[in-house]
C-alpha cells in the first residue's frame, strides 16, 4: 500500500537557522517520522515553472525539488501508523 498521509507538521526555515539540527532531533523521537528528504521544497514551487527563475542556483534548486504529490508522499512511506509525520521546507531567495 502506498503512503497517503500528509505530514502533521512542517519545519520551515532559512539557511543557517538551525533547521538541520531540529530535523535531526525530531528524527530521534520514536513517535515522529521525518521525511526521508530534509528539504523536498514541495511547498515552495506550487505554481512555478523553471523559466520563472533567473539565477543558476535557483534553477538547480527547482530541478532538485519534489513537485508531484505522489512523489512527496513517497518520502513518508517508512512511517508507522502511530507516528506523527514531519517534513522540512527551506525558504530560498528568489
Wavefront OBJ file of the C-alpha trace (Angstrom):
o trace
v 0.000 0.000 0.000
v 1.321 3.420 -0.957
v 1.661 6.224 1.574
v -1.373 8.516 1.559
v -0.974 10.572 4.738
v 0.190 14.152 4.532
v 2.604 15.427 7.188
v 1.226 16.520 10.537
v 3.745 19.366 10.670
v 6.378 21.041 8.505
v 9.594 22.660 9.731
v 10.219 25.862 7.774
v 13.364 27.938 7.906
v 16.016 29.872 6.065
v 19.595 28.749 5.580
v 21.707 28.707 8.752
v 18.641 28.977 11.008
v 19.061 25.637 12.814
v 16.611 23.532 10.823
v 19.159 20.753 10.227
v 19.691 20.341 13.976
v 15.956 20.459 14.629
v 15.361 17.862 11.923
v 17.963 15.536 13.483
v 16.489 15.929 16.993
v 12.976 15.192 15.731
v 14.177 12.102 13.830
v 15.436 10.654 17.125
v 11.972 10.710 18.711
v 10.254 7.310 18.365
v 6.809 8.843 17.822
v 7.943 11.069 14.941
v 8.869 10.154 11.372
v 10.636 12.867 9.403
v 10.552 12.703 5.615
v 13.417 10.800 4.033
v 14.494 14.029 2.342
v 15.118 17.029 4.586
v 14.326 19.741 2.026
v 11.990 18.453 -0.682
v 10.742 22.018 -1.353
v 7.315 20.664 -2.203
v 5.518 23.777 -0.947
v 7.981 26.293 -2.419
v 7.166 25.981 -6.113
v 3.479 25.167 -6.311
v 2.770 27.305 -9.361
v 6.321 27.975 -10.561
v 7.960 26.863 -13.776
v 11.686 26.563 -14.441
v 11.670 29.638 -16.673
v 10.433 31.731 -13.705
v 13.946 31.623 -12.213
v 16.836 33.777 -13.419
v 19.661 32.617 -11.160
v 21.505 29.401 -11.962
v 21.398 28.292 -8.327
v 17.614 28.808 -8.180
v 17.106 26.738 -11.329
v 19.122 23.840 -9.893
v 17.216 24.142 -6.615
v 13.960 23.975 -8.580
v 15.097 20.951 -10.619
v 16.015 19.068 -7.417
v 12.646 19.795 -5.801
v 9.771 17.359 -5.343
v 6.928 18.785 -7.425
v 4.318 15.988 -7.547
v 2.113 14.967 -4.636
v 2.721 11.246 -5.167
v 6.487 11.804 -5.064
v 6.115 13.883 -1.897
v 4.020 11.226 -0.169
v 6.683 8.618 -1.005
v 9.048 10.484 1.333
v 6.940 9.200 4.245
v 6.473 5.591 3.175
v 8.588 4.173 6.025
v 6.414 5.695 8.746
v 4.443 3.646 11.219
v 0.742 4.395 11.608
v 1.313 5.538 15.183
v 3.977 8.114 14.249
v 3.467 11.785 13.515
v 4.773 12.772 10.096
v 7.104 15.733 9.747
v 8.566 17.385 6.699
v 11.067 20.125 6.022
v 10.959 23.210 3.866
v 13.798 25.568 3.039
v 12.919 29.109 2.039
v 15.091 30.009 -0.969
v 15.792 33.543 -2.112
v 14.255 34.261 -5.491
l 1 2 3 4 5 6 7 8 9 10 11 12 13 14 15 16 17 18 19 20 21 22 23 24 25 26 27 28 29 30 31 32 33 34 35 36 37 38 39 40 41 42 43 44 45 46 47 48 49 50 51 52 53 54 55 56 57 58 59 60 61 62 63 64 65 66 67 68 69 70 71 72 73 74 75 76 77 78 79 80 81 82 83 84 85 86 87 88 89 90 91 92 93 94
